[in-house]
Amino acid sequence: MTDTHPSRTGADRNEADEVARLLPPPPEWDLAPERKLHHKERLMRQIDDDTVRAAETAPAPARRRVLRPAFVAPVAALALAGALTAGLTRGGEDHGGGTGTTRAGGSAHARQASALLGRISDAALDGRPLSVRDDQFVYVKSQERGADETSGKAVMGPPVVRESWATQDPGRVRHIALLREDGETYWNNAFLGDEGGTPVGIDRPTYEWLAALPTDPDALLTYLYAKTPEQGRSRDQAVFERIGNLASGLLPPRTAAALYRAAARIPGVVTAPDAHDGKGRTGIGIAREDKKHAERSEWVFDKDLRFLGSRTYLTEDRSVGRKGTLLASTAVLALGVADKAGVRPAEVTEVTGDGGAEQS
């Protein structure tokens, strides 16, 4: 993938090209926006069930699931169904150009956010790196809420506790992760367009793949801008949310540290006092508003600067809802590495929200 944005210098383009060559190619298809995923998962299950009833003599069709990056990855989110874009087309408030390596700006709010993210980055480096085998699964337990906007209005669903076991297989896989929620257990299958299975990459990052990402914040941010589609958001917002999705799971300490320092370079990132996650746990916040679409995404950290969760809500009255309407939220409850899909790991880090974490 080549960076063709006119504001980039030859050296910048060479750096972006080099980063892209060093990393595995992304899958052809990305995931749908976070707040629509819960509805889509249920819709796909209903389609599967209807198909089976309509053709009882035919083999049961393979279930195709859409999965948030936070659960595909030893994370995500990443980070999101649309084709990846080829260039760095950034705009606006996001219309002012700049590059993926532009710092967050010189305002007092930006400096505060940069300083806080620096502290969060330093705290992440104190984490314990793990050795995760290819035959293991990264376990994430979370509490999720998402708004269904198919009616034209944001209709918030109930909180759902979800467990995910994401495969760490470095090859192409047809079964990306095992999910358990609302009493159901099912596999999330390969993304559309992935012949022979979905490969490791930005939309199916394994722990080892994440550990191989650049730890230089500028190089990492250049890569994220090159690989993250906008999908109805500004480019800056899309990358901010991608980092938040990755932060929602199990990250190598050096990668986590680099991601937070990269986030400090995104224009418009500010601190968010009294932020709270999808379970209502309050803490130290980092936020960014997509002014064009009147949506604000917030990350919340506990007093020890450990990631707790996130939420996205409207900042102005819009057709889908009034100012303050919640669009999506998540709360990370537990993380670990399992030997078998569907079986809780022997050692799990419980994310309590009161500072630190408990081993169980």
Backbone hydrogen bonds in HBPLUS format (Angstrom, degrees):
<---DONOR---> <-ACCEPTOR-->    atom                        ^
c    i                          cat <-CA-CA->   ^        H-A-AA   ^      H-
h    n   atom  resd res      DA  || num        DHA   H-A  angle D-A-AA Bond
n    s   type  num  typ     dist DA aas  dist angle  dist       angle   num
A0008-ARG N   A0005-HIS O   3.12 MM   3  5.77 169.4  2.13 123.4 126.5     1
A0013-ARG N   A0009-THR O   2.98 MM   4  6.31 162.3  2.01 154.5 158.8     2
A0014-ASN N   A0010-GLY O   2.94 MM   4  6.14 155.7  2.00 146.2 153.3     3
A0015-GLU N   A0011-ALA O   2.93 MM   4  6.19 153.4  2.00 147.0 154.1     4
A0016-ALA N   A0012-ASP O   2.91 MM   4  6.23 162.6  1.94 154.0 158.3     5
A0017-ASP N   A0013-ARG O   2.85 MM   4  6.04 160.4  1.89 150.3 156.0     6
A0018-GLU N   A0014-ASN O   2.88 MM   4  6.05 154.5  1.94 144.8 151.9     7
A0019-VAL N   A0015-GLU O   2.94 MM   4  6.22 161.1  1.98 152.6 156.9     8
A0020-ALA N   A0016-ALA O   2.96 MM   4  6.15 161.0  1.99 148.4 153.9     9
A0021-ARG N   A0017-ASP O   2.92 MM   4  6.17 147.8  2.02 145.4 154.1    10
A0022-LEU N   A0018-GLU O   3.12 MM   4  6.34 143.1  2.27 144.0 153.2    11
A0030-ASP N   A0082-GLY O   2.87 MM  52  5.19 149.3  1.97 137.8 147.9    12
A0036-LYS N   A0033-PRO O   3.07 MM   3  5.89 163.5  2.10 127.1 131.9    13
A0037-LEU N   A0034-GLU O   3.25 MM   3  5.48 158.7  2.29 109.4 115.7    14
A0040-LYS N   A0036-LYS O   3.06 MM   4  6.29 158.2  2.11 150.8 157.5    15
A0041-GLU N   A0037-LEU O   2.84 MM   4  6.08 158.7  1.88 158.3 163.1    16
A0042-ARG N   A0038-HIS O   3.22 MM   4  6.48 162.2  2.25 148.4 152.1    17
A0043-LEU N   A0039-HIS O   2.90 MM   4  6.14 154.1  1.97 147.7 156.0    18
A0044-MET N   A0040-LYS O   2.87 MM   4  6.08 161.0  1.90 153.6 157.3    19
A0045-ARG N   A0041-GLU O   3.10 MM   4  6.37 151.9  2.18 143.7 151.3    20
A0046-GLN N   A0042-ARG O   3.00 MM   4  6.28 154.0  2.07 147.3 154.1    21
A0047-ILE N   A0043-LEU O   2.93 MM   4  6.25 157.0  1.98 151.6 158.0    22
A0048-ASP N   A0044-MET O   2.98 MM   4  6.18 160.6  2.02 146.9 151.8    23
A0049-ASP N   A0045-ARG O   2.98 MM   4  6.25 161.3  2.01 147.9 152.6    24
A0050-ASP N   A0046-GLN O   2.92 MM   4  6.14 162.4  1.95 153.1 157.6    25
A0051-THR N   A0047-ILE O   2.93 MM   4  6.10 155.6  1.99 149.4 156.2    26
A0052-VAL N   A0048-ASP O   3.05 MM   4  6.33 156.6  2.11 150.4 156.1    27
A0053-ARG N   A0049-ASP O   3.09 MM   4  6.37 161.5  2.13 149.7 154.3    28
A0054-ALA N   A0050-ASP O   2.98 MM   4  6.15 146.5  2.10 144.6 153.7    29
A0055-ALA N   A0051-THR O   3.17 MM   4  6.32 128.7  2.45 140.5 152.0    30
A0055-ALA N   A0052-VAL O   3.29 MM   3  5.37 142.6  2.44  98.4 108.4    31
A0058-ALA N   A0055-ALA O   3.08 MM   3  5.44 152.8  2.15 109.9 118.2    32
A0071-PHE N   A0068-ARG O   2.92 MM   3  5.62 158.7  1.96 120.9 127.3    33
A0072-VAL N   A0068-ARG O   3.13 MM   4  6.45 142.8  2.27 146.2 156.9    34
A0073-ALA N   A0069-PRO O   2.91 MM   4  5.75 168.0  1.93 151.8 154.7    35
A0096-GLY N   A0092-GLY O   2.52 MM   4  4.85 132.6  1.74 133.2 119.5    36
A0102-THR N   A0099-THR O   2.99 MM   3  5.25 165.0  2.01 116.7 117.2    37
A0111-ARG N   A0107-SER O   2.93 MM   4  6.22 158.0  1.98 151.2 157.4    38
A0112-GLN N   A0108-ALA O   2.93 MM   4  6.15 155.1  1.99 148.0 154.7    39
A0113-ALA N   A0109-HIS O   2.99 MM   4  6.23 159.3  2.03 146.9 152.4    40
A0114-SER N   A0110-ALA O   2.86 MM   4  6.07 159.9  1.90 149.8 155.6    41
A0115-ALA N   A0111-ARG O   2.93 MM   4  6.11 157.9  1.98 146.5 152.1    42
A0116-LEU N   A0112-GLN O   2.94 MM   4  6.16 160.2  1.98 149.3 154.8    43
A0117-LEU N   A0113-ALA O   2.84 MM   4  6.02 165.1  1.87 154.3 158.6    44
A0118-GLY N   A0114-SER O   2.94 MM   4  6.09 140.2  2.10 138.2 149.2    45
A0119-ARG N   A0115-ALA O   3.10 MM   4  6.47 149.0  2.20 143.7 150.9    46
A0119-ARG N   A0116-LEU O   3.08 MM   3  5.12 117.1  2.50  95.3 110.0    47
A0120-ILE N   A0116-LEU O   2.89 MM   4  6.24 157.5  1.94 151.3 158.2    48
A0121-SER N   A0117-LEU O   2.83 MM   4  5.93 152.0  1.91 140.5 148.4    49
A0122-ASP N   A0118-GLY O   2.98 MM   4  6.24 157.4  2.03 143.8 149.5    50
A0123-ALA N   A0119-ARG O   2.94 MM   4  6.20 154.1  2.01 147.0 154.1    51
A0124-ALA N   A0120-ILE O   2.94 MM   4  6.19 149.1  2.04 144.2 152.7    52
A0125-LEU N   A0121-SER O   3.17 MM   4  6.52 143.8  2.31 146.0 154.8    53
A0126-ASP N   A0123-ALA O   3.07 MM   3  5.42 149.1  2.17 106.0 115.2    54
A0127-GLY N   A0124-ALA O   3.01 MM   3  5.53 164.5  2.03 116.0 120.6    55
A0136-GLN N   A0133-ARG O   3.20 MM   3  5.40 165.5  2.22 110.8 113.1    56
A0168-GLN N   A0136-GLN O   3.21 MM  32  5.89 135.0  2.42 173.8 161.0    57
A0137-PHE N   A0338-ALA O   2.88 MM 201  5.06 156.6  1.93 150.1 153.6    58
A0338-ALA N   A0137-PHE O   2.70 MM 201  5.06 164.3  1.72 161.2 162.0    59
A0138-VAL N   A0166-ALA O   2.95 MM  28  5.11 150.6  2.04 144.7 144.0    60
A0166-ALA N   A0138-VAL O   2.92 MM  28  5.11 163.6  1.95 145.9 143.9    61
A0139-TYR N   A0336-GLY O   2.77 MM 197  4.95 166.4  1.79 138.6 141.6    62
A0336-GLY N   A0139-TYR O   3.04 MM 197  4.95 139.6  2.20 142.4 139.5    63
A0140-VAL N   A0164-SER O   3.02 MM  24  5.27 152.5  2.10 142.6 150.1    64
A0164-SER N   A0140-VAL O   2.89 MM  24  5.27 144.3  2.02 145.2 156.4    65
A0141-LYS N   A0334-ALA O   2.93 MM 193  4.99 164.9  1.95 146.5 145.8    66
A0333-LEU N   A0141-LYS O   2.81 MM 192  5.35 164.7  1.83 148.4 148.4    67
A0334-ALA N   A0141-LYS O   3.22 MM 193  4.99 152.6  2.30 134.5 132.0    68
A0142-SER N   A0162-ARG O   2.92 MM  20  5.44 160.0  1.96 156.1 162.8    69
A0162-ARG N   A0142-SER O   2.82 MM  20  5.44 159.3  1.86 154.7 161.9    70
A0143-GLN N   A0331-ALA O   2.87 MM 188  5.11 152.9  1.94 142.6 151.8    71
A0331-ALA N   A0143-GLN O   2.92 MM 188  5.11 132.8  2.15 139.9 152.2    72
A0144-GLU N   A0160-VAL O   2.76 MM  16  5.15 168.5  1.77 148.9 150.4    73
A0160-VAL N   A0144-GLU O   2.79 MM  16  5.15 155.4  1.85 148.4 156.7    74
A0145-ARG N   A0329-SER O   3.05 MM 184  5.26 149.3  2.15 150.3 145.8    75
A0329-SER N   A0145-ARG O   3.01 MM 184  5.26 153.8  2.08 147.9 144.8    76
A0157-GLY N   A0146-GLY O   3.13 MM  11  5.88 169.1  2.14 144.9 147.9    77
A0147-ALA N   A0327-LEU O   2.96 MM 180  5.09 142.5  2.10 158.3 147.1    78
A0148-ASP N   A0155-VAL O   2.87 MM   7  5.08 167.4  1.88 137.0 134.9    79
A0155-VAL N   A0148-ASP O   2.96 MM   7  5.08 166.6  1.98 133.2 137.7    80
A0152-GLY N   A0149-GLU O   2.96 MM   3  5.29 160.2  2.00 113.5 119.9    81
A0154-ALA N   A0320-VAL O   2.78 MM 166  5.20 168.6  1.79 143.3 139.2    82
A0163-GLU N   A0180-ARG O   2.97 MM  17  5.16 159.6  2.02 147.4 154.0    83
A0180-ARG N   A0163-GLU O   2.91 MM  17  5.16 144.1  2.04 151.5 153.9    84
A0165-TRP N   A0178-LEU O   2.89 MM  13  5.08 151.1  1.97 145.2 153.6    85
A0178-LEU N   A0165-TRP O   2.96 MM  13  5.08 153.4  2.03 136.8 138.6    86
A0167-THR N   A0176-ILE O   3.00 MM   9  5.87 164.6  2.02 154.9 159.9    87
A0173-VAL N   A0198-THR O   3.08 MM  25  5.26 157.1  2.13 124.1 127.5    88
A0198-THR N   A0173-VAL O   2.79 MM  25  5.26 151.4  1.87 148.4 139.1    89
A0190-ALA N   A0174-ARG O   2.89 MM  16  4.74 125.5  2.19 132.7 133.5    90
A0176-ILE N   A0188-ASN O   2.79 MM  12  5.59 144.6  1.91 160.2 172.2    91
A0188-ASN N   A0177-ALA O   2.74 MM  11  5.30 167.0  1.76 167.6 172.2    92
A0179-LEU N   A0186-TYR O   2.77 MM   7  5.44 179.3  1.77 167.8 168.0    93
A0186-TYR N   A0179-LEU O   2.95 MM   7  5.44 154.0  2.02 147.8 156.2    94
A0181-GLU N   A0184-GLU O   2.90 MM   3  5.37 149.5  2.00 150.1 159.2    95
A0184-GLU N   A0181-GLU O   2.80 MM   3  5.37 167.8  1.81 127.3 131.0    96
A0194-ASP N   A0191-PHE O   3.17 MM   3  5.76 158.5  2.22 137.8 138.7    97
A0197-GLY N   A0194-ASP O   3.09 MM   3  5.28 159.9  2.14 127.8 125.8    98
A0201-GLY N   A0204-ARG O   3.29 MM   3  5.05 157.5  2.34  99.0 104.1    99
A0204-ARG N   A0201-GLY O   3.06 MM   3  5.05 146.7  2.17 101.1 111.4   100
A0210-LEU N   A0206-THR O   2.91 MM   4  6.18 161.6  1.95 154.3 158.9   101
A0211-ALA N   A0207-TYR O   2.96 MM   4  6.19 150.3  2.05 143.1 151.7   102
A0212-ALA N   A0209-TRP O   3.11 MM   3  5.22 140.3  2.27  98.7 109.9   103
A0213-LEU N   A0210-LEU O   3.13 MM   3  5.39 164.8  2.16 109.8 114.6   104
A0220-LEU N   A0216-ASP O   2.93 MM   4  6.09 163.5  1.95 162.7 168.3   105
A0221-LEU N   A0217-PRO O   2.89 MM   4  5.98 157.3  1.94 144.1 150.4   106
A0222-THR N   A0218-ASP O   2.97 MM   4  6.14 156.0  2.03 146.3 152.8   107
A0223-TYR N   A0219-ALA O   3.12 MM   4  6.36 154.9  2.19 143.6 149.6   108
A0224-LEU N   A0220-LEU O   2.98 MM   4  6.30 159.3  2.02 150.3 155.8   109
A0225-TYR N   A0221-LEU O   2.93 MM   4  6.14 160.8  1.97 153.9 158.2   110
A0226-ALA N   A0222-THR O   3.11 MM   4  6.26 147.6  2.22 140.4 149.2   111
A0227-LYS N   A0223-TYR O   3.07 MM   4  6.27 139.2  2.25 146.8 157.4   112
A0228-THR N   A0224-LEU O   3.03 MM   4  5.83 130.0  2.29 148.7 156.9   113
A0233-ARG N   A0230-GLU O   3.25 MM   3  5.10 139.9  2.42  96.5 107.9   114
A0238-ALA N   A0234-SER O   2.92 MM   4  6.16 158.9  1.96 153.0 159.2   115
A0239-VAL N   A0235-ARG O   3.07 MM   4  6.33 159.1  2.11 154.6 158.7   116
A0240-PHE N   A0236-ASP O   2.98 MM   4  6.21 159.3  2.02 147.8 154.1   117
A0241-GLU N   A0237-GLN O   2.89 MM   4  6.12 163.0  1.91 154.9 158.8   118
A0242-ARG N   A0238-ALA O   2.91 MM   4  6.10 144.5  2.04 138.4 149.0   119
A0243-ILE N   A0239-VAL O   3.00 MM   4  6.29 160.7  2.04 153.7 156.7   120
A0244-GLY N   A0240-PHE O   3.07 MM   4  6.39 156.2  2.13 144.1 151.0   121
A0245-ASN N   A0241-GLU O   2.89 MM   4  6.16 150.8  1.97 148.0 155.1   122
A0246-LEU N   A0242-ARG O   3.06 MM   4  6.39 159.5  2.10 151.0 156.0   123
A0247-ALA N   A0243-ILE O   2.88 MM   4  6.12 151.0  1.96 148.4 157.3   124
A0248-SER N   A0245-ASN O   3.14 MM   3  5.24 149.9  2.23 100.2 109.4   125
A0249-GLY N   A0246-LEU O   3.38 MM   3  6.12 154.0  2.45 121.0 121.3   126
A0255-THR N   A0252-PRO O   3.06 MM   3  5.32 119.0  2.45 106.1 121.4   127
A0256-ALA N   A0252-PRO O   2.92 MM   4  6.16 164.8  1.95 164.6 169.7   128
A0257-ALA N   A0253-PRO O   2.95 MM   4  6.15 162.6  1.98 151.7 156.2   129
A0258-ALA N   A0254-ARG O   3.06 MM   4  6.23 157.2  2.12 140.9 146.7   130
A0259-LEU N   A0255-THR O   2.90 MM   4  6.13 155.9  1.96 152.3 159.2   131
A0260-TYR N   A0256-ALA O   3.09 MM   4  6.36 159.9  2.13 154.2 158.1   132
A0261-ARG N   A0257-ALA O   3.17 MM   4  6.41 156.2  2.23 145.6 152.2   133
A0262-ALA N   A0258-ALA O   2.84 MM   4  6.00 145.7  1.95 144.5 154.9   134
A0263-ALA N   A0259-LEU O   2.88 MM   4  6.14 152.0  1.96 145.4 152.8   135
A0264-ALA N   A0260-TYR O   3.22 MM   4  6.47 140.1  2.39 136.6 145.9   136
A0265-ARG N   A0262-ALA O   2.97 MM   3  5.39 154.7  2.03 111.4 119.5   137
A0266-ILE N   A0263-ALA O   3.14 MM   3  5.40 167.1  2.15 111.2 115.3   138
A0270-VAL N   A0287-ALA O   2.90 MM  17  5.41 166.5  1.92 155.5 160.1   139
A0287-ALA N   A0270-VAL O   2.85 MM  17  5.41 168.8  1.86 154.5 156.5   140
A0272-ALA N   A0285-GLY O   2.84 MM  13  4.29 150.3  1.93 113.9 110.8   141
A0283-GLY N   A0275-ALA O   2.99 MM   8  5.73 145.3  2.11 154.7 158.2   142
A0277-ASP N   A0281-ARG O   2.97 MM   4  5.49 150.5  2.06 142.3 148.3   143
A0280-GLY N   A0277-ASP O   3.00 MM   3  5.24 163.4  2.03 112.4 117.4   144
A0278-GLY N   A0330-THR O   3.06 MM  52  4.41 162.5  2.10 115.3 111.1   145
A0284-ILE N   A0301-PHE O   2.80 MM  17  5.05 145.2  1.92 155.8 155.7   146
A0301-PHE N   A0284-ILE O   2.76 MM  17  5.05 153.5  1.83 146.2 155.5   147
A0286-ILE N   A0299-TRP O   3.03 MM  13  5.19 152.3  2.11 138.1 145.2   148
A0299-TRP N   A0286-ILE O   2.71 MM  13  5.19 164.3  1.73 161.1 166.8   149
A0288-ARG N   A0297-SER O   3.01 MM   9  5.61 149.1  2.11 153.8 163.4   150
A0297-SER N   A0288-ARG O   2.98 MM   9  5.61 165.5  2.00 160.9 157.9   151
A0290-ASP N   A0295-GLU O   2.70 MM   5  5.25 165.9  1.72 170.5 168.1   152
A0293-HIS N   A0290-ASP O   3.18 MM   3  5.65 129.1  2.46 107.8 119.1   153
A0294-ALA N   A0290-ASP O   2.76 MM   4  5.69 109.9  2.25 142.2 162.0   154
A0295-GLU N   A0290-ASP O   3.22 MM   5  5.25 156.4  2.28 135.0 138.8   155
A0315-THR N   A0294-ALA O   2.85 MM  21  5.07 159.1  1.89 127.8 132.0   156
A0296-ARG N   A0313-TYR O   2.93 MM  17  5.57 166.5  1.95 163.6 167.7   157
A0313-TYR N   A0296-ARG O   3.03 MM  17  5.57 152.8  2.11 147.5 153.9   158
A0298-GLU N   A0311-ARG O   2.88 MM  13  5.50 163.2  1.91 164.0 169.7   159
A0311-ARG N   A0298-GLU O   3.08 MM  13  5.50 145.4  2.20 143.6 151.9   160
A0300-VAL N   A0309-GLY O   3.02 MM   9  5.65 155.7  2.08 154.0 152.3   161
A0308-LEU N   A0300-VAL O   2.86 MM   8  5.66 167.9  1.87 160.3 157.3   162
A0302-ASP N   A0306-ARG O   2.94 MM   4  5.38 153.9  2.01 144.1 148.2   163
A0305-LEU N   A0302-ASP O   2.80 MM   3  5.09 155.2  1.86 119.0 121.4   164
A0332-VAL N   A0308-LEU O   2.76 MM  24  5.56 167.0  1.78 162.5 167.1   165
A0310-SER N   A0330-THR O   3.02 MM  20  5.35 148.2  2.13 131.3 139.9   166
A0330-THR N   A0310-SER O   2.87 MM  20  5.35 157.5  1.92 152.5 151.0   167
A0312-THR N   A0328-ALA O   2.80 MM  16  5.22 152.8  1.88 153.0 153.2   168
A0327-LEU N   A0312-THR O   2.76 MM  15  5.46 168.5  1.77 154.6 154.3   169
A0328-ALA N   A0312-THR O   3.27 MM  16  5.22 152.1  2.35 140.5 140.0   170
A0314-LEU N   A0325-THR O   2.98 MM  11  5.34 152.2  2.06 141.6 149.1   171
A0324-GLY N   A0314-LEU O   2.78 MM  10  5.05 159.0  1.83 127.3 134.5   172
A0318-ARG N   A0321-GLY O   2.74 MM   3  5.29 171.8  1.75 171.6 171.9   173
A0321-GLY N   A0318-ARG O   3.05 MM   3  5.29 146.6  2.16 106.0 116.0   174
A0325-THR N   A0322-ARG O   3.00 MM   3  5.72 153.4  2.07 148.1 148.8   175
A0351-VAL N   A0333-LEU O   2.80 MM  18  4.92 162.7  1.83 124.7 130.0   176
A0335-LEU N   A0349-THR O   2.97 MM  14  5.22 148.4  2.07 135.8 145.7   177
A0349-THR N   A0335-LEU O   2.82 MM  14  5.22 168.5  1.83 164.8 165.1   178
A0343-VAL N   A0340-LYS O   3.26 MM   3  5.69 161.4  2.30 130.5 131.4   179
A0360-SER N   A0348-VAL O   2.90 MM  12  5.31 153.6  1.97 151.0 159.2   180
A0350-GLU N   A0358-GLU O   2.67 MM   8  5.02 164.4  1.69 168.0 163.1   181
A0358-GLU N   A0350-GLU O   3.10 MM   8  5.02 154.7  2.17 142.7 146.1   182
